[in-house]
Amino acid sequence: MEPLAILKKDYIIGLDIGASSVKIAEFRKAEGGLYLIKADLREIKAPHDDASREKEIISILRDLFKGIDLKKSRVIVNINCPKTSIKTAKAPYMPRAELRNGINLEAKNYFPFPINDSLLDYEILGDVVEKGVRKYEVAVAVSPKKTVDRYLSLLGKAGIKPDSFIPCPSALQRLAEHSYSKEGKTLCFLVIGELYTELAIFKGKSLMFSRKIPVTGRDLTKSMTGVLASDRGKIELSMEEAEKIKREVGIPGEGGEAKIIDGKISTVQILSMLRAPLERLVSEVERCFDY
């Protein structure tokens, strides 16, 4: 889309199609900034098979976008998969017309996985000087073409044409810029999703490090479905029961008074079952900090 066309849009729509829910935020552009006028979240209840999930997600999207004038709206979609990633790198100084080719050639060195079948984009963050040599500092993002095509197909069936896709760390960077912009302050964001956990570290407004951590919301839920023996007999929660308790109770504090939840499981037992994945999560976060 042409830049001038984007500038004429009156609304900005943020959309996140996750593994367990679809989230939307609509902002109106006005003098002085953006104003939130709508925010909604819909759970995806279909089983984890492609056909059922696609049908439900399309229905949810159509419902969420009712009353939204897409001709006046810029739609920005959060995109995610194991090989959707963003890195900050330094590129040799060269005419901007040649920069994309230069980054395409070097990008294979930025990511710890093959990017041959990925789409790539970049943003120039500024100029830096290293040992007297001027370079560009760039944010480089990649996502597999099949992931992008899947999102485009899903959105197209719902009648939505996205203006751009944005990886999670890049979205967090915007939050860091506008909400925590104190110069030089170091920030860490941890977003625990059902299938992916994103960690992003910022120094001031600059993304310094991002990584997907292999401990997820589903791991926490699954850890609560083991068989427990108690004075009430054997207890075994279903995934649905464990997810409900996880959301309502969270992580119980140590040393507090034990409570029985839903007549089945105590907060002490919940903490005991969550301990293993939580310790793995803490260990992974500490590894990131050490790096």
N, C-alpha and C positions, 0 to 999 in steps of 0.2 A: 504494500500500500504506500502511496506517495506521502511524504511527511506532511505536506499541506493538508491532505485529506484527514490525517490523524489529528492535526491541530484543530480542525473544525468539529471534532466529536465533542458532544456535551457531557457524555457520561463515560466512566471507566468501570468495566466489569472484571473482577478477579474471580477466577473459577478454578477449583481444585477437585479433580475426579480421583478419589482415593480408592483403596481396596475395600473399605467398609462404608464409605459415605461420600456424598457429593456436597461441596460447600461453595457458596457464592457470596460475594460482597459487591454491592453496587455503589459507586461514588458519583456525585454530581460535581462538575467543575464550576467553580465560582471564584470571584475575586477573593484573594486571601488563601486559596488552597482547595483541597478536596473535602467534600462533606458526605459522610456515610448516610445513605438513605435506605439501604436494604441489606440485611445479612440473614442467611438461612442455611440450614444443614438438613440433609435428608439421608437417612440410613439406607444402605443397600441390603435388602433382605434375601435376595435370590441366592441359591446355592452357587458354589464356585465352579460353574460350567459356563463356557463362553456365551452360548446362545441365550440362556436365561438372564445372565448378568447384563448383556448388551441390551436386551429388550427392556429391562427395568431401568437401566441408566438412561436410555433414550427417553423413556417416559418421565423420569425425574427431571431431566434437562428441559424438556418441553414445558413441564409445570413450573420450574424455577424461572424460566425466561418469559412466562406470560406477563404481558403488560410492559415489557422492556422493548424500547424502540432500538432495534439493532442498527438501523441506519445512522443513528446518532450516538452509538456506543462503540467504544474500543474494548474488545474482549481479549484479556490476557489470561492464558491458561498455564497453570503449573503442570509441568511434565516430569515424569519420574519412571525409572526402571533401574536395574542393577548397573547398566552401562550409560546412564545419563549422568553427566558430571561436568564440573566447571573447575578450571584451574587458573591461577594468576601466573603469568609468565612474562619474560622479557624477550622482545624481538628486536633484531637489528633495525637501525633507523634506515628508512628507505622511502621512496615516494609512496603515498598512500594507495595509489592505484596498483602498486605491486605487493602491498602488504598482505593481502589475502592469500596470494600464491605462496608467499614466504611462510605464513603461519600454517597453511595446509601441508607444506613440506616438513615443518618442524613438529607439528602437533602430535605425531606418533610418539615423540619423546616426552610429552606432557602427561600421558595417561598410562596407568598400569594394565591396560588391556588393549586388544586390537581395535582400531577405529576405521578399518577399511570400509565397512558398510554403514558408517555413521554420517549424519549431517553435522556440519560445523558452522559456528558463528562466533564472532568476537566483538569486543568493545574496547576501544582505546581508553585507558584510565589516565594516562599522562606520559610525560617524558621523565626519564631517569638518566643519570650519568654514572657509569661504572668504569673505574680506572681510566677516566678521561674520555670514555667512549659514550656517545649519546645513543640511547635506546628507547624504544616504546615499552611501556608497561601495559599489558593487555590482559583482559579476562577472556579466556577461550572456553566455549561450551560445546559439548558434543552430545548427541543422542542417536541411537540406532535408527536408521531409516524406517525399519519396520515398526518401531515404537511411534514415531511421528505419524506414519501412515495410519496406524491403528487409531490414534487420537483424531486425526482428520476425518476418518471414516465415521467414527462414532459421533463426532460433532456435526458432520454433514448430514447424517440421518436425522439429527434433531433440528436441522435448519439453522445451525450456528456456524459462522465463518470466523475463526479466530484471527486476530491481528498479529499475535505473537505467542510463542511458547517461552516459558521461563523456568529454569531449574530451581529447585528449592533454595540452595544457598544464595542464588541471585535475588530471590524474593526476600530472604532474610537480610541481605545487604541493604535493600531499600528500607527495611525496618530499622536497621542499625543507623542508617544515615539520618532518618527523620526523628527517631525516638531516643537514640543514645549517641548523639553526635559529638560528645565531649572529646576534644582533640587528644589523641594518644591513648585513650582509654581502651583496655583490652576487654573484649566481650566474647562469650561463648554461648551459642544457641544449640539446644538439643531438642530435636523434634522426633518424638517416638510415634511412628505410624504402625499400622497393622503388619505391613510387609517390609518396610524400610525405616531405619532410624538414621537421621541426618545430623551430623555434628558440623558446625561451622564456627570458626574462630576469626574475629575481626580485631584489627588494631585501628582505633578511630573508625574511619569509613572504609578501610581497605580490608578485603577478604584475604586472610593470610593462609588459611588452611581449611579444607573441607573433606569429609570422608563419610561413607556409609558404614554404619556399625552393625555387625551381624547379630544384634539382639533386638527383637522387635516386640510390638504390643501383642502379637499372636503368641510369642514365646512366653510372655507373662501369663496370658490367659491359659495356655496349655499346661503350664506348670501347676495350675490349681485344679487340674482334673485327675490327679493321681488318687489312688485309693488310700483312705485314712482309717485307722482303727481308733475308736473312741468308746466312752462309756455308753454311747447311744448306738453302738454297733458300727459296721463299716459304712463309710461315707464316700461317695464318688460323685463329683459334680460333672454335669454335661458342659460342653463348650459354651452353650448359651447361658447356663447358670453362672459359670465362672466369669464370663464377660460382664454380665450384669453386676455381679459382686465387685469385680475389679473397678468398674466405673463408679459405683455407689460408695464403696468403702475406701478405695485407693490403697496406699501402702500403710498399714497400721504402724503406729509408733511403738518402739520398744518400751517396756516397763509400764505401759498403760493398763487400765483395767480390761480384762478379757470380756468380750461380748460375743453372744451367739448371733450369727447372721442368718436370717431366713430359716431359723430352727435347725440348721444343718451343720454349720462350721463356725469355729470361733476365730476371732481376730488373731489370736496367737498362732493358730494353725495356718491361717492365710499368710502371715508373715513368714512362717517356717517354709511354706511351699514356694513363696516368691523369692526366698533368699538366694537360691542358686543363680537364676537368671539376672537378678539385681547385682550380684557380685561380679558376674561376667560383664554386665553393662558398665559398672564402675571401673573394672580393670581395663576395658577398651577405651573409656574416656581418659583414664590416667595415661595410657599408652600414647594417645593423641597429644595430651599435654606435654609429655616427655619429649615427643618428636618435635 
